Amino acid sequence: MASKPSKKLETFDNPFPARDYRIHMEIPEFTCLCPKTGQPDFAKLILDCIPDKKCVELKSLKLYIWSYRNEGTFHEAVTNQILDDLVAVLKPRYMRLTAKFYVRGGIFTNIIVEHRKKGWAPAPAVFLEAFEEQSNTRG
């Protein structure tokens, strides 16, 4: 069965909607085209999400990412568009997309965009005390 690029993002129900947990995805083969030169731009995308009611189906995400392969777009525009499209279908509690574009003309470009659901705040971090190393003998 052949696959082709698609802008359709599919979802499934979050199996643990009562719990905040992080989904971390790394997409090392993102490509789009420079709108000025038509040359390919390559990036590693790092997606962190705290889902609410929905999670993204990974094959649809792969086909969605692939759909940018032949599109001319600036790094800032494509990074924000991807985040906006994911937020529109998932409505997550929190999402961060980091796009780490590879060197072009001696310059690396990193774009970081975030979404936070109105009213949502992360639970306070738990820091466990550090204990001195214990000996199994008493002295």
C-alpha positions as CSV (number, residue, x, y, z in Angstrom):
1,M,0.0,0.0,0.0
2,A,1.6,3.3,-1.1
3,S,1.5,6.3,1.1
4,K,1.5,9.9,0.0
5,P,1.9,13.2,1.8
6,S,-1.3,14.5,3.5
7,K,-2.3,17.5,5.6
8,K,-4.8,15.4,7.5
9,L,-3.9,14.8,11.1
10,E,-5.6,11.9,12.7
11,T,-6.2,11.5,16.5
12,F,-7.1,8.9,19.0
13,D,-8.5,9.2,22.5
14,N,-6.0,9.9,25.3
15,P,-5.8,6.6,27.3
16,F,-5.1,8.5,30.5
17,P,-6.8,11.9,30.3
18,A,-6.9,12.4,34.1
19,R,-3.0,12.5,34.2
20,D,-0.5,15.0,33.0
21,Y,2.2,13.2,31.1
22,R,4.6,14.2,28.4
23,I,4.8,12.7,24.9
24,H,8.2,13.4,23.4
25,M,8.7,12.9,19.7
26,E,11.8,13.5,17.6
27,I,11.4,13.9,13.8
28,P,15.0,14.0,12.4
29,E,14.1,14.1,8.7
30,F,12.0,17.2,8.2
31,T,12.5,19.0,4.8
32,C,11.0,22.0,3.1
33,L,12.2,24.4,0.5
34,C,13.8,27.8,0.8
35,P,11.2,30.3,-0.6
36,K,14.0,32.4,-2.0
37,T,16.3,29.9,-3.7
38,G,14.2,26.7,-3.9
39,Q,17.0,24.7,-2.3
40,P,16.0,22.2,0.4
41,D,16.1,23.0,4.0
42,F,16.6,20.2,6.5
43,A,15.6,20.2,10.2
44,K,15.1,18.0,13.2
45,L,11.8,18.7,14.8
46,I,11.3,18.0,18.6
47,L,7.7,17.9,19.7
48,D,6.7,17.8,23.4
49,C,3.1,17.5,24.3
50,I,1.0,17.2,27.4
51,P,-2.2,15.8,25.9
52,D,-5.8,16.6,27.0
53,K,-8.4,14.5,25.4
54,K,-6.7,13.5,22.1
55,C,-3.3,12.2,21.0
56,V,-1.9,12.4,17.4
57,E,-1.7,9.2,15.4
58,L,1.9,8.8,14.3
59,K,1.5,7.7,10.7
60,S,-0.7,10.7,10.0
61,L,1.9,12.9,11.6
62,K,4.6,11.3,9.4
63,L,2.5,12.0,6.3
64,Y,1.7,15.5,7.5
65,I,5.4,16.3,8.0
66,W,6.2,14.8,4.6
67,S,3.7,17.2,3.0
68,Y,6.1,20.1,3.5
69,R,8.8,18.5,1.4
70,N,8.1,20.5,-1.7
71,E,6.7,23.6,-0.1
72,G,8.7,26.9,-0.1
73,T,8.4,28.4,3.4
74,F,10.5,30.4,5.9
75,H,11.6,28.5,9.0
76,E,9.6,30.7,11.3
77,A,6.4,30.3,9.2
78,V,6.5,26.6,8.9
79,T,7.3,26.0,12.6
80,N,4.4,28.2,13.7
81,Q,2.1,26.6,11.1
82,I,2.9,23.1,12.3
83,L,2.2,24.0,15.9
84,D,-1.1,25.8,15.0
85,D,-2.3,22.7,13.0
86,L,-1.5,20.3,15.8
87,V,-3.1,22.5,18.4
88,A,-6.2,22.9,16.2
89,V,-6.8,19.1,16.1
90,L,-5.4,18.0,19.5
91,K,-6.3,20.9,21.8
92,P,-3.5,19.9,24.1
93,R,-2.9,21.1,27.6
94,Y,0.6,22.1,26.5
95,M,2.7,21.7,23.4
96,R,6.2,22.9,22.4
97,L,7.7,22.5,19.0
98,T,11.5,23.0,18.5
99,A,12.7,23.2,14.9
100,K,16.5,22.8,14.7
101,F,17.4,23.7,11.1
102,Y,20.7,22.5,9.8
103,V,23.4,24.9,8.7
104,R,22.8,27.1,5.7
105,G,25.4,29.7,4.8
106,G,27.2,29.2,8.1
107,I,24.0,29.8,10.2
108,F,22.0,27.3,12.3
109,T,18.4,28.4,13.0
110,N,16.4,27.2,15.9
111,I,12.7,28.1,16.2
112,I,10.8,27.3,19.4
113,V,7.1,27.8,19.6
114,E,4.7,27.0,22.5
115,H,1.0,26.6,23.2
116,R,-0.5,26.5,26.7
117,K,-4.2,25.8,27.2
118,K,-5.9,28.7,28.9
119,G,-6.2,28.0,32.6
120,W,-3.7,25.0,32.6
121,A,-0.7,25.1,34.8
122,P,1.8,22.2,35.3
123,A,1.8,20.5,38.7
124,P,4.7,21.7,40.8
125,A,7.9,19.8,40.3
126,V,8.9,17.3,42.9
127,F,12.5,17.4,44.0
128,L,13.5,14.6,46.2
129,E,16.1,15.3,48.9
130,A,19.6,14.1,48.2
131,F,20.8,11.8,50.9
132,E,24.4,11.2,51.9
133,E,25.7,7.9,50.7
134,Q,25.1,5.4,53.4
135,S,27.5,2.7,54.5
136,N,26.3,-0.8,55.3
137,T,28.5,-0.8,58.4
138,R,28.3,1.4,61.4
139,G,31.3,3.0,62.7
